[in-house]
Amino acid sequence: MTEDSRPDRPQPGTRVTFRWRKWDGGPHWMHECVYLGADQWGDWFGQPRGWRSSRPGRDFPAEADNVTLLPPSGDFTATFNAPPATYRIYIDIAWDVRWQGHEPTGIDMDLDVVDARDGRGIWIDDRDEWDDHRVAYGYPLDLVARLEALAVDLEQRVIAHDAPFDDGTAAAWHARLDALGSVVSEAAGPTVSGAVGPVGPDSLGPVAPDA
């Protein structure tokens, strides 16, 4: 069952910028994306191939379509990349991920859980950055313990292909992104300055993944 009609969310098909920051408030990644809707796992966003992600000193287009889950817990996001992207799943451990107005925002907490297609398997990445930043930024000890345990738990769930980290859950949202079709490909992607607006009238229609 989907929850697309929630009044506190943008209409499915609305373009947004997903804005990340670091613990000290410094700017981090900003992703051009489109709000797809919600299900029992949380809110979902899509980024068509060619839409941009940027942070200070880096800017690149998405090499493949991807969809991102923002769960109600607000302590991670999970991105599911279509082939030929190297990573099937890329989970960002996070804090305070939430809606601010009509756009999502959150604090990147360094640790990532990665599922690679190139034979490297599944692992927790960026432990060195985590070790540096938890000292430099003074992460609270209870938060350190909580997020380290979360990363281990998510790694095990990805290994087991437990929903929503199975193939079917994300596939339904990739199908929804595909359903936008030429409306997405013909529309100019939103800029990282934060353009917001519907991709097209009734662009999603009745296409709704069954969760």
C-alpha positions in Angstrom: 0.0 0.0 0.0 1.4 3.4 -0.9 1.0 6.7 1.0 1.3 9.1 -1.9 -1.5 11.4 -0.8 0.2 12.5 2.5 -0.6 16.2 2.8 2.8 17.0 4.3 4.7 15.9 1.2 5.2 17.3 -2.3 3.1 15.8 -5.0 4.8 12.7 -6.6 6.6 14.0 -9.6 7.9 17.2 -7.9 11.5 18.0 -8.5 13.6 18.7 -5.3 17.2 19.0 -4.3 18.4 16.6 -1.6 20.7 18.7 0.5 23.4 17.2 2.8 25.7 18.9 5.3 28.4 17.8 7.6 28.2 17.7 11.4 29.8 21.2 11.7 27.2 22.6 9.3 29.6 22.7 6.3 28.1 22.0 2.9 28.2 18.5 1.4 26.4 16.7 -1.4 23.4 18.2 -3.2 21.5 15.8 -5.5 19.0 16.8 -8.2 16.1 14.4 -7.9 12.3 13.9 -8.2 10.0 12.9 -5.4 8.4 9.6 -6.2 6.1 8.9 -3.3 6.1 6.8 -0.1 5.5 3.3 1.1 5.8 1.4 4.4 9.6 1.8 4.3 9.6 5.6 3.9 9.9 8.3 1.2 11.4 7.6 -2.2 13.3 9.9 -4.6 14.5 9.2 -8.1 17.4 10.6 -10.0 17.4 9.9 -13.7 20.6 9.3 -15.5 22.4 12.5 -16.4 20.9 14.6 -13.5 23.6 16.0 -11.3 25.1 15.6 -7.9 27.6 18.2 -6.6 29.6 19.2 -3.5 32.4 21.7 -3.1 35.0 20.7 -5.6 33.1 18.0 -7.3 30.2 17.8 -9.8 29.1 14.9 -11.9 26.0 13.5 -13.7 24.4 10.2 -12.5 25.8 7.4 -14.7 22.5 5.4 -14.3 19.0 5.9 -12.9 18.8 5.5 -9.2 16.2 5.6 -6.5 16.8 6.6 -2.8 14.9 5.6 0.3 14.6 8.0 3.2 13.2 6.0 6.2 11.2 7.6 9.0 14.1 6.9 11.4 16.2 9.6 9.7 19.5 7.8 10.4 20.3 6.6 6.9 19.4 6.8 3.3 19.7 3.9 0.9 20.3 4.4 -2.9 19.6 1.7 -5.4 21.4 2.1 -8.6 20.4 0.6 -12.0 23.2 -1.1 -14.1 25.8 -0.2 -15.2 26.5 1.6 -12.0 29.2 -0.1 -9.9 27.2 -0.2 -6.7 23.9 -2.0 -6.5 23.2 -0.4 -3.1 24.9 2.6 -1.4 23.7 3.3 2.1 24.7 6.6 3.8 24.7 6.5 7.5 23.3 9.8 8.6 21.7 11.9 11.3 18.6 14.2 11.4 17.6 13.3 7.9 14.2 15.0 7.5 12.0 17.3 5.4 12.7 20.9 5.7 9.8 22.6 4.0 9.4 20.7 0.8 12.9 19.4 0.5 14.9 16.7 2.2 18.0 17.5 4.2 20.3 15.7 6.5 23.8 15.3 8.1 26.2 12.9 6.5 27.9 10.7 9.1 30.7 9.3 7.1 30.0 5.6 7.3 28.6 3.9 4.2 27.3 0.3 3.5 28.1 -0.7 0.0 27.0 -3.6 -2.2 29.2 -3.7 -5.3 28.5 -5.4 -8.6 32.1 -5.8 -9.5 32.9 -8.8 -7.3 34.1 -6.9 -4.2 30.9 -7.9 -2.3 29.3 -6.0 0.6 31.2 -4.0 3.2 31.2 -0.9 5.5 33.1 1.8 3.8 34.9 5.0 5.0 35.8 3.8 8.5 38.9 6.0 8.3 36.9 9.1 7.6 34.5 8.1 10.5 37.5 7.7 12.9 38.9 11.1 11.9 35.6 13.0 12.1 34.3 11.5 15.3 37.3 13.0 17.0 37.6 16.2 15.0 33.9 17.0 15.2 33.4 15.6 18.7 30.5 13.2 17.8 28.6 12.3 21.0 29.7 8.9 22.3 26.1 7.6 22.5 25.6 8.6 18.8 28.9 6.9 17.8 27.7 3.7 19.4 24.3 3.9 17.9 25.5 4.6 14.3 28.3 2.0 14.4 25.7 -0.6 15.5 23.3 0.6 12.8 26.0 0.2 10.1 26.7 -3.4 11.2 22.9 -4.2 11.2 22.4 -2.7 7.8 25.3 -4.6 6.4 23.8 -7.9 7.6 20.4 -6.9 6.2 21.9 -6.1 2.8 23.8 -9.5 2.8 20.5 -11.3 3.6 18.6 -9.3 0.9 16.0 -8.4 3.6 13.4 -6.0 2.4 13.7 -3.2 1.4 17.2 -4.3 0.4 15.8 -7.1 -1.8 15.6 -6.6 -5.6 11.8 -6.3 -5.7 11.2 -3.3 -3.5 13.5 -0.9 -5.3 12.5 -2.3 -8.7 9.0 -1.1 -8.1 10.3 2.4 -7.6 12.6 2.2 -10.5 9.4 1.3 -12.5 7.8 4.4 -11.2 10.7 6.6 -12.2 10.6 4.9 -15.7 6.9 5.7 -15.8 7.8 9.4 -15.9 9.4 8.5 -19.3 9.9 11.4 -21.7 8.5 13.9 -19.3 11.7 13.4 -17.2 14.1 13.2 -20.1 12.7 16.3 -21.8 12.5 18.4 -18.7 15.6 20.3 -17.7 16.9 18.9 -14.5 16.6 21.1 -11.4 19.6 23.1 -10.5 21.4 22.7 -7.2 20.2 26.1 -6.3 17.0 24.4 -5.5 14.4 24.7 -8.3 11.2 22.9 -7.3 8.3 22.1 -9.4 6.2 19.2 -10.8 7.8 17.3 -13.6 4.6 17.3 -15.5 0.8 17.2 -15.0 -0.4 13.8 -13.9 3.0 12.4 -14.8 2.7 9.5 -12.4 -1.0 8.7 -12.9 -2.0 5.4 -11.3 1.5 3.9 -11.4 2.0 3.0 -7.7 4.3 0.2 -6.4 2.5 -2.2 -4.1 4.5 -2.4 -0.9 
